[in-house]
Amino acid sequence: MTDTYLRRATVDLEAYRANLTHLQRLVAPAELMAVVKADAYGHGATTLAAVAVDAGVRWLGTLELQNAHELRASGIGDGIALFAWQYSPHESFERAVSEKIDLGLSTLAQLERVALAVVSVADALAPDAVGGAAVDVPALVHLNVDTGLHRDGASADEWEALVTRAVELERAGLLRLRGVYSHLAEASDEEDTESAGLLAAAIERAEELGAAFEVRHLTASSAGMERPELRLDLVRMGSNTYGIPVTDGVSAADRGLVPVMTLTARIARVKRIAAGTGVSYDYTYRAPRDTTIALVPVGYADGVSRRAQNGVTVALRGKRYPIVGRVAMDQFLIDVGDDPVEVGDVVTLFGPGTAGELTVGEWADLVGTIGEEICTSVGARVPRAYVS
Ligand SMILES: *Cc1c(COP(=O)(O)O)cnc(C)c1O
């Protein structure tokens, strides 16, 4: 086989599809929103979104409008809801309105900009119509309430004004109240329960003010998995869909999920060194005996943290070997002892764990982070190879 790649992230589309199917069944009767922000957590949003749609997923979370537009351009029509919720302060929303993107909104300023965009899109479609009468492109709006995370959602003292204005704009035909949502801090079950109570109260108040929401959503991977009573109508899941475990001490396999990404590279150089020889920058490792070291051509520019030199192993020919010495921008070294290793041998950094390699969750634990950070850090210069 003449497969001569240097480094590669293999993305297993069958695993992704199986995870989605598993999660759809798990959260039913709630619906699953597959979150594909950050280029699908480094896996490639366009390709994965198409798989999700094919698997029957009807909601995709993109975070940014740009990503939603890219997905529409890739052929995902408006029968599939694309949910965005982070914007530039100067966002114009016109394209978002014409492409029927679902908009998570948190402030009056955003709401007004969206209303302006609707009017301008309607004008462009029917320049002779008067007022809002001809508007058949109402914006699809989800109101975001802060229930304790203290990030983007509307604060308690902003909620009534936001809802009141949204109801007004809905009555004027400029928007449709598609949803109401919040996001959990996941600090403790008790505090999440409290947040769910705050969301319920905010919905109740909004209904008194004349709002009627089509869907309510609150949970992401962790609470969506662990807290069935908080799932409401829609569960927004990213990590779970990629087979990245989100609960301490629980593996993807424990949850019936399969890690989707496998990071591999080919040995680029093999050297025999004498006992006492220092390797890589700063000589943080000196060989304790005569040994063989092998050069793996991925570094921190590819998502391998400099912290990985302390205790992280990679798999080669079914066996684990430690990363030794400093991880550099483009490469690191492993100590393979007296084992036979050749240039071109495939090294697996992390994957499903079936060839002796660490899973991304185990890798993340060893460098003191979470699997999401590892996958989203795999650099743009690492080609994604899709297998199904
Ligand atoms: C990223 C994100 C999600 C998905 O989170 P996971 O834990 O990866 O499932 C859901 N909702 C919001 C608002 C997010 O920012």
The ligand as a Gaussian input file, in Angstrom:
#p B3LYP/6-31G(d) Opt

LIG

0 1
 C      -20.887000      23.721000      23.252000
 C      -22.273000      23.827000      23.691000
 C      -23.081000      22.689000      23.744000
 C      -22.543000      21.286000      23.544000
 O      -21.791000      20.937000      24.687000
 P      -21.255000      19.457000      24.919000
 O      -20.921000      19.413000      26.363000
 O      -20.048000      19.292000      24.059000
 O      -22.327000      18.524000      24.558000
 C      -24.421000      22.863000      24.043000
 N      -24.933000      24.081000      24.283000
 C      -24.183000      25.194000      24.273000
 C      -24.821000      26.515000      24.551000
 C      -22.824000      25.111000      23.990000
 O      -22.067000      26.213000      23.992000

